[in-house]
Amino acid sequence: MGLRFVLWLGALPLGAHVISMSSGDFRIEGNRATYELRMPIYEIQHVPAPEKMLFESIRFSSGGADARLVEKSCAEDKNDASFRCKAVYEFPAPVEQLDVVCNFHSVTVPNHVHLLRAYLGDKTDQAVFDFSAPKATIRFRPPTGFETFVTGFGSGFARAFSSGAAVLFLACLALAARRNTELVLISLSFLAGEIASALIVPATAWNPVPRFVEAALALTIAYLAVEILTLPNAGQRWLVAAVLGLFHGLSYALYLTSTGYEAMPVLLGMAVAEVLAIAVFAMLLARLGRIFSSIAPLASRITACFLLLTGLSWFFLRLRA
């Protein structure tokens, strides 16, 4: 059972993209609406009958009544490697506010994010859907400050656990710390690098492609594992954590750019989630260290080897994708 669990944990980062996003426009005129969906082809390569599955995974309603799908069509766009769909919906009555249920994460990958922009006359609004928020009501009015903060905070908190790779790296950070003071310093340095990257990159002309970011994140796991294996007594590990945080912040930079969320609540939610996760991993490792004190150094090296193999496997898989 233990071996199966370890293998399953190692497979988590290989089974999903760290950055998985699609977008759509929903234009309403009276009681009719046109929906245009754009999704990267690589997100649906494993999905049987993607046209059918995608439209079964999103539902629009207004005033408690579902919209009726009148027509739909999908095709691959070779120019930008996307899968594009267009559909027409009819509502029983003119739309004043729109209720949406989107479960694209259940047919693509668990951490998939769908950004929907809705248009009603001269009014526009948008909603972001993922595994933590599959439902939304679009009221075509500016959200209050409190609504903006809660939505962004929750999104950042959930995003921290959106992929096995992200969680695995947090466990790697806990393993790299040799004492509590070092754990605090490593964690703060990692968060500082992550936040700096997430804030600075969107303000520059550089727009890193998702495949590069995912490959870089895979190498951060492998590098930290090598550090633990070959330099067990190395100093200034907090500086390594800060540099690796810069790479992890790229995924949040892409997320903020794509969704339009305000940075502060998203990054605050992310920081709270990651601190909690690192603390839990540190407590688990400390408890295991006390139970298996006689083989603790060997167990640490075995775990680091496992992390190294996982990071390298994920890196080469993403290069081939």
Phi, psi and omega per residue, in radians:
M1 nan -0.752 -3.124
G2 -1.103 -0.719 3.133
L3 -1.132 -0.722 3.126
R4 -1.071 -0.684 3.139
F5 -1.140 -0.744 3.133
V6 -1.090 -0.763 3.129
L7 -1.124 -0.684 3.104
W8 -1.123 -0.746 3.128
L9 -1.094 -0.697 3.137
G10 -1.181 -0.500 -3.124
A11 -1.390 -0.254 -3.085
L12 -0.965 -0.891 -3.108
P13 -1.212 -0.287 -3.120
L14 -1.487 -0.253 -3.010
G15 -1.701 -0.074 -3.093
A16 -2.646 2.681 3.089
H17 -1.427 2.461 3.060
V18 -1.126 -0.672 -3.118
I19 -2.038 1.876 -3.096
S20 -2.319 1.919 -3.028
M21 -2.445 2.646 2.984
S22 -2.457 2.917 -3.132
S23 -2.453 2.770 3.132
G24 -2.655 2.654 3.055
D25 -2.059 2.304 -3.134
F26 -2.145 1.881 -3.049
R27 -1.890 2.123 -3.045
I28 -1.855 2.319 3.017
E29 -2.349 1.814 -3.103
G30 1.172 -2.089 3.121
N31 -1.845 0.254 3.087
R32 -2.098 2.637 -3.135
A33 -2.555 2.607 3.079
T34 -1.999 2.269 -3.116
Y35 -2.040 2.195 3.094
E36 -2.067 2.160 -3.071
L37 -1.988 2.398 3.065
R38 -2.243 2.151 -3.107
M39 -2.433 2.376 3.090
P40 -1.017 2.426 -3.093
I41 -1.043 -0.654 -3.064
Y42 -1.132 -0.303 3.129
E43 -1.318 -0.353 -3.044
I44 -2.112 0.203 -3.125
Q45 -1.075 -0.495 -3.126
H46 -1.639 -0.016 -3.044
V47 -1.588 2.106 3.076
P48 -1.279 2.383 -3.131
A49 0.841 1.101 -3.041
P50 -1.026 -0.622 3.130
E51 -1.039 -0.795 3.133
K52 -1.173 -0.812 -3.069
M53 -1.144 -0.704 -3.103
L54 -1.148 -0.785 -3.104
F55 -1.291 -0.352 3.018
E56 -1.362 -0.242 -3.060
S57 -1.763 0.091 3.077
I58 -2.378 2.397 -3.091
R59 -2.395 2.356 3.119
F60 -2.000 2.460 3.092
S61 -2.621 2.836 3.112
S62 -2.653 2.331 -3.129
G63 1.086 0.492 3.123
G64 1.446 0.003 -3.120
A65 -2.003 2.306 -3.135
D66 -1.273 2.560 3.028
A67 -1.329 2.591 3.134
R68 -1.738 2.263 3.118
L69 -1.344 1.992 -3.060
V70 -1.555 -0.785 3.135
E71 -2.686 2.720 3.139
K72 -2.690 2.703 3.064
S73 -2.743 2.545 3.136
C74 -2.406 2.636 3.100
A75 -2.805 2.674 3.073
E76 -1.425 2.405 3.051
D77 -1.843 1.859 -3.073
K78 -1.196 -0.390 -3.077
N79 -1.126 -0.743 -3.124
D80 -2.114 0.315 3.078
A81 0.932 0.818 -3.133
S82 -2.132 2.776 3.052
F83 -1.884 2.034 -3.036
R84 -1.995 2.374 3.115
C85 -2.244 2.626 3.061
K86 -2.377 2.365 -3.093
A87 -2.497 2.709 3.081
V88 -2.083 2.295 3.133
Y89 -2.072 2.632 3.035
E90 -2.158 2.335 3.092
F91 -1.816 2.694 3.112
P92 -1.118 -0.435 -3.097
A93 -2.585 2.840 3.093
P94 -0.957 2.500 -3.027
V95 -1.529 2.299 3.026
E96 -1.953 -0.667 2.978
Q97 -2.449 2.689 -2.969
L98 -2.081 2.243 3.040
D99 -1.835 2.311 -3.059
V100 -2.283 2.384 2.979
V101 -2.117 2.099 -3.074
C102 -2.241 2.088 3.139
N103 -2.094 0.696 3.107
F104 -1.039 -0.492 3.132
H105 -1.117 -0.359 -3.114
S106 -1.457 -0.275 -3.129
V107 -2.013 -0.244 3.100
T108 -1.813 -1.633 3.039
V109 -2.356 2.682 -3.027
P110 -1.026 -0.467 -3.093
N111 -1.758 0.365 -3.129
H112 -1.177 2.490 3.121
V113 -2.128 2.282 3.087
H114 -2.036 2.162 3.102
L115 -1.756 2.062 -3.121
L116 -1.963 2.188 3.039
R117 -1.887 2.240 -3.099
A118 -2.021 2.512 -3.100
Y119 -2.253 2.251 3.079
L120 -2.331 1.742 -3.048
G121 1.084 -2.186 3.117
D122 -1.644 0.168 3.135
K123 -1.777 2.458 3.082
T124 -2.315 2.662 3.093
D125 -2.715 2.931 3.128
Q126 -2.585 2.811 3.089
A127 -2.523 2.652 3.122
V128 -2.068 2.289 -3.074
F129 -2.094 2.369 2.993
D130 -2.670 -2.936 -3.066
F131 -1.106 -0.456 -3.133
S132 -1.522 -0.300 -3.103
A133 -2.527 1.342 -3.127
P134 -1.442 -0.099 -3.110
K135 -2.195 2.602 3.087
A136 -2.774 2.637 3.027
T137 -1.988 2.132 3.132
I138 -1.729 2.001 -3.020
R139 -1.801 -0.016 3.121
F140 0.975 0.782 3.017
R141 -2.533 2.680 3.131
P142 -1.093 2.365 3.112
P143 -1.222 2.668 3.075
T144 -1.241 2.867 3.115
G145 -1.057 -0.667 3.133
F146 -1.161 -0.754 3.103
E147 -1.063 -0.728 3.124
T148 -1.090 -0.762 -3.128
F149 -1.146 -0.842 -3.096
V150 -1.091 -0.761 3.140
T151 -1.101 -0.807 -3.140
G152 -1.156 -0.749 3.137
F153 -1.075 -0.835 3.134
G154 -1.091 -0.675 3.127
S155 -1.134 -0.766 3.120
G156 -1.148 -0.691 3.123
F157 -1.080 -0.833 -3.127
A158 -1.185 -0.606 -3.099
R159 -1.098 -0.520 -3.137
A160 -1.104 -0.428 -3.130
F161 -1.941 0.359 -3.015
S162 -1.354 -0.234 3.126
S163 -2.510 2.620 3.093
G164 -1.097 -0.560 -3.130
A165 -1.110 -0.755 -3.136
A166 -1.101 -0.748 3.130
V167 -1.169 -0.692 -3.139
L168 -1.097 -0.664 3.136
F169 -1.179 -0.649 3.100
L170 -1.096 -0.649 3.061
A171 -1.139 -0.641 3.113
C172 -1.121 -0.672 3.089
L173 -1.090 -0.756 3.127
A174 -1.097 -0.664 3.137
L175 -1.196 -0.556 -3.086
A176 -1.250 -0.409 -3.100
A177 -1.380 2.330 -3.093
R178 -1.740 -0.192 3.094
R179 -2.749 2.909 -3.026
N180 -1.099 -0.710 3.141
T181 -1.108 -0.684 3.115
E182 -1.188 -0.619 3.110
L183 -1.069 -0.761 3.118
V184 -1.105 -0.773 -3.108
L185 -1.159 -0.736 3.118
I186 -1.107 -0.784 -3.114
S187 -1.091 -0.803 -3.134
L188 -1.139 -0.681 3.135
S189 -1.152 -0.741 3.114
F190 -1.079 -0.800 3.128
L191 -1.107 -0.693 3.137
A192 -1.088 -0.786 3.109
G193 -1.125 -0.708 -3.126
E194 -1.115 -0.812 -3.117
I195 -1.179 -0.720 3.130
A196 -1.047 -0.784 3.138
S197 -1.130 -0.744 -3.121
A198 -1.123 -0.526 -3.119
L199 -1.535 -0.631 -3.014
I200 -1.431 -0.756 -3.042
V201 -1.023 -0.772 3.122
P202 -1.090 -0.371 -3.139
A203 -1.497 -0.039 3.132
T204 -1.849 3.087 3.120
A205 -1.460 -0.128 -3.101
W206 -1.369 2.255 3.086
N207 -2.182 1.523 -3.059
P208 -1.088 2.423 3.141
V209 -1.365 2.579 -3.096
P210 -0.978 -0.669 -3.098
R211 -1.111 -0.671 3.089
F212 -1.112 -0.758 -3.122
V213 -1.091 -0.776 -3.123
E214 -1.127 -0.711 3.104
A215 -1.116 -0.697 3.125
A216 -1.126 -0.709 3.130
L217 -1.131 -0.656 3.104
A218 -1.082 -0.715 -3.131
L219 -1.205 -0.478 3.107
T220 -1.131 -0.669 3.091
I221 -1.122 -0.819 -3.116
A222 -1.103 -0.744 -3.090
Y223 -1.134 -0.775 -3.126
L224 -1.143 -0.604 3.075
A225 -1.119 -0.729 3.092
V226 -1.094 -0.702 3.109
E227 -1.036 -0.763 -3.135
I228 -1.165 -0.672 -3.075
L229 -1.308 -0.822 -2.977
T230 -1.676 -0.390 -3.117
L231 -2.258 1.095 -3.056
P232 -1.094 -0.412 -3.103
N233 -1.934 0.277 -3.093
A234 -1.143 2.502 3.080
G235 -1.602 3.046 3.090
Q236 0.965 0.656 3.095
R237 -1.168 -0.374 3.092
W238 -1.107 -0.572 3.129
L239 -1.199 -0.670 3.056
V240 -1.071 -0.755 -3.141
A241 -1.076 -0.674 3.136
A242 -1.125 -0.750 3.129
V243 -1.137 -0.751 3.120
L244 -1.139 -0.563 3.085
G245 -1.093 -0.568 3.091
L246 -1.042 -0.695 3.131
F247 -1.221 -0.719 3.136
H248 -1.169 -0.519 3.110
G249 -1.163 -0.347 3.129
L250 -1.084 -0.635 3.140
S251 -1.152 -0.623 3.084
Y252 -1.295 -0.544 3.055
A253 -1.079 -0.787 3.096
L254 -1.113 -0.702 -3.123
Y255 -1.120 -0.805 3.140
L256 -1.136 -0.701 3.133
T257 -1.134 -0.707 -3.072
S258 -1.319 -0.648 -3.052
T259 -1.578 -0.452 -3.078
G260 1.399 0.152 3.101
Y261 -1.147 2.651 3.008
E262 -1.211 2.457 -3.007
A263 -1.198 -0.712 -2.985
M264 -1.039 -0.937 -3.126
P265 -1.147 -0.630 3.120
V266 -1.104 -0.841 -3.098
L267 -1.238 -0.520 3.061
L268 -1.176 -0.777 3.083
G269 -1.065 -0.728 3.094
M270 -1.046 -0.808 -3.090
A271 -1.114 -0.763 3.125
V272 -1.065 -0.792 -3.128
A273 -1.101 -0.768 -3.085
E274 -1.227 -0.641 3.089
V275 -1.112 -0.758 3.114
L276 -1.087 -0.760 -3.124
A277 -1.124 -0.782 3.137
I278 -1.090 -0.709 3.127
A279 -1.097 -0.745 3.121
V280 -1.114 -0.791 3.125
F281 -1.098 -0.701 3.138
A282 -1.102 -0.730 3.122
M283 -1.144 -0.703 3.116
L284 -1.125 -0.768 3.137
L285 -1.139 -0.667 3.116
A286 -1.135 -0.710 3.137
R287 -1.157 -0.776 3.111
L288 -1.111 -0.631 3.109
G289 -1.099 -0.642 3.107
R290 -1.242 -0.660 -3.109
I291 -1.231 -0.728 -3.103
F292 -1.964 0.848 -3.055
S293 -1.060 -0.536 -3.087
S294 -1.231 -0.448 -3.117
I295 -2.094 0.313 -3.074
A296 -0.995 -0.821 3.131
P297 -1.068 -0.721 3.121
L298 -1.131 -0.746 3.138
A299 -1.092 -0.651 3.123
S300 -1.123 -0.710 -3.135
R301 -1.220 -0.670 3.096
I302 -1.099 -0.751 3.117
T303 -1.100 -0.735 3.125
A304 -1.117 -0.675 3.085
C305 -1.092 -0.726 3.106
F306 -1.070 -0.750 3.124
L307 -1.156 -0.676 3.114
L308 -1.076 -0.838 3.140
L309 -1.116 -0.680 3.131
T310 -1.132 -0.814 -3.141
G311 -1.095 -0.746 -3.139
L312 -1.197 -0.685 3.117
S313 -1.094 -0.751 3.138
W314 -1.144 -0.687 -3.140
F315 -1.067 -0.879 -3.108
F316 -1.207 -0.545 3.086
L317 -1.154 -0.704 -3.136
R318 -1.244 -0.564 3.085
L319 -1.149 -0.574 -3.118
R320 -1.449 -0.309 -3.055
A321 -1.158 nan nan
